[in-house]
Amino acid sequence: MKPLFKTLLAVFTAIIIIISCQRIDDTEYFLSKVQADFPNKVGNQWTYLVKDNIQNIEAEVTVSIVGNHNSHR
């Protein structure tokens, strides 16, 4: 009975490894998530709370999108 169990365990483990090692291209998902979470259109703005624990200072930094850059090729 033990050799059968070891064989079945090896086959089951191999199947799990083969199934779980598939390459998934998540570039589209990542880009759509970044574009949804990151305000990058002219007029968008967001505020960061910046903390310096060494000097015990907190500051708010507001970032505004005021234009876009077109590169020349």
Residue pairs with C-beta under 8 A, 6 or more apart in sequence:
39 45
39 46
39 65
40 65
41 65
42 65
42 66
42 67
42 68
43 64
43 65
44 64
44 65
45 62
45 63
45 64
45 65
46 62
46 63
47 60
47 61
47 62
47 63
48 60
48 61
48 62
48 63
49 58
49 59
49 60
50 58
50 59
50 60
50 61
51 57
51 58
52 58
52 59
